[in-house]
Amino acid sequence: MLDAATKKRIDDCRDILVGKVPDPKSQVEQITIALIYKFMDDMDAEAEELGGARTFFAGPYARFGWAQLMAPSQGGYEMLALYSEAIQSMRENPGVPELFRDIFKNAYLPYRDPETLKSFLKEINGFTYDHSERLGDAFEYLLSVLGSQGDAGQFRTPRHIIDFMVAVIDPQKNDTILDPACGTAGFLISAWKHILKNNSSQRNMDGRQSPKTLQTVPGDLLTPDERTRLSRAIRGYDISPDMVRLSLVNLYLHGFADPHITEYDTLTQDDKWNELADVILANPPFMSPKGGIKPHKRFSVQATRSEVLFVDYMAEHLTATGRAAIVVPEGIIFQSGTAYKALRKMLVESSLVAVVSLPAGVFNPYSGVKTSILILDKRVHKQTDSVLFVKVQNDGFNLGAQRRAVAHSDLPEATRLLRSWMTAPQAFEGDGVMAQAVGRRRIGEGGDFNLSAERYGISVVHAGVWPMVSLAEIIDELESGVSVNSENRNAISGELGILKTSCVTSGTFNPEEHKAVLPAETPLVKCPVRTNSIIISRMNTEALVGANAYVDKNYDTLFLPDRLWQTLITNPEVSVRYVSFMLASKQAREAISAKCGGTSGSMKNIAKPQFLSVQIPLPPLEVQHQIVAEMEGYQVSIEEHKKAIAALDDQIKSSINKVWGN
């Protein structure tokens, strides 16, 4: 467990560097290099205390020792020159093991300010640690600042999701374990800890025979040979030399004397193609680089998308009884492209045994992308003709940017259900709510092998009867806008604009598509469009009265017409986005329609008192967030399907034009 003092010292190091090294990844690299530098010197000092000799800082490299570096007589620029020379020459130091030399490969000091370096090394000097789990936890915390790696589509996998996947796959001491896109080696370390935990005993550490003094000794039931074999059997690849360096440090600090992490491009190099694994755990990059990928020719699925190729690679590199857990974007689940369908067909027919749908906010704040986990198991696949679909609604954290812990996580129950399925699929009894099995033949009907649970009638049930509240209880104010008539509709007033009433038609707020010119004589203080509000049609055709759109940012130069309302909701226990979804529901629209009055022609309107009397269900805030995340995930899927439909429509038109000779 990371202690508060160590956490603060790491934060202080970053605060010192941020002015000279603004990039979080570079900050992590600089702190890593300095920590390892001091760590080596501490090991030298310990060797001397035990009667041995220094090995890291000996001979011509003795002048780089930590004591020399931090000597009070050392001036600022002298310290800068000595430290810079030290980290660049460490690669050539014969007393440094190859692992550490790899860590210092291409290391350099990216700034030349002696005061920054002096303050930084003073903080590093305050670290007191031994080669222990505590230091590994500190490094894990340091790596947590990396977050997204941007263009590569690499998003740091939350620790609790990693541990969940490892618990489901249940790696054993005799397994070979691989992550072919390992990043900072989080999956490999979790698998290592899982095996140690399952090969541990409890001992009385103080000699007294009291249950209160029992302590678990991780991995003490493993023989030395088993530990050696296991450390060699845990492997990782990554295309980035920086990630390889961080992985090596991370594994070493978690007890790997000789970690096996290789700089390797899984998709374009094939010299490791014949290496199989019993267990594969990964969250591969979701995005393909600009310019595409030119993969080698050994993949069974012909594709240029990285997420397709990575999943194909992992499926093909399992042993005959191998198993895998892979985080994938929703495109893998339902995209209609040829490569996506071919991949799903191959998985369903060869190894796929379960699909776990995660909430849309799991990767916040780095990405709001909706993800699932594919569970492959070649042994279980032979025992059943079905695939288990599991729906996780609550992963133990809220779905906001801060991801604060909440109660009632679904992950323990999801783990139990998946382990039960993978242990004895023939005896499995799903609950029909969180988990349900679907036959492989049914999945293959139509040829697209869609892996969306909703496709097979499996939908989320938000259990509980929630209290009904009137809109008057949660809406503080309904603002109406400026009057626009046929005579002044097109008058010009600088850069200002007024919404068209059609802005609520689609349910998605897009002001650029729905902006008319503001009348010149209109007061400029009348109802500008505000963030976290709902725009509601109060006067329209009967089908559109009550239609709404959620606004996610301020538009100071954009104003409402008088046929629309804008909500003001300040209750901290109410999600405005949730209210927007509820107002769009069939039940709310029917209630609004029943309260409408007529105007001239086909137009209808609704008065404020009648509108505010409409009732909606209001669950607790956390449940509201879960429902919003689920709905937004569906919207992303809808947009992806629309794009796919448009592409197919273009193909149809192109084929017809060819027939006509066009």
Helices and strands as residue ranges (DSSP letters): H 4-17, H 24-49, G 59-64, H 66-69, H 76-89, G 90-92, H 98-103, H 114-125, H 133-143, G 150-152, H 159-169, E 177-179, H 186-197, E 201-204, G 211-213, E 214-217, H 224-233, E 234-238, H 241-253, E 260-263, E 277-282, H 306-316, E 318-329, H 330-334, H 338-350, E 352-357, E 371-377, H 378-381, E 386-391, H 411-423, G 425-427, E 435-439, H 440-444, G 453-456, E 468-470, H 471-474, E 477-480, E 497-499, G 501-504, G 511-513, E 515-517, E 528-529, E 533-537, E 539-541, E 548-551, E 555-559, E 564-568, H 576-583, H 586-594, E 597-598, E 603-605, H 608-612, E 615-617, H 621-659
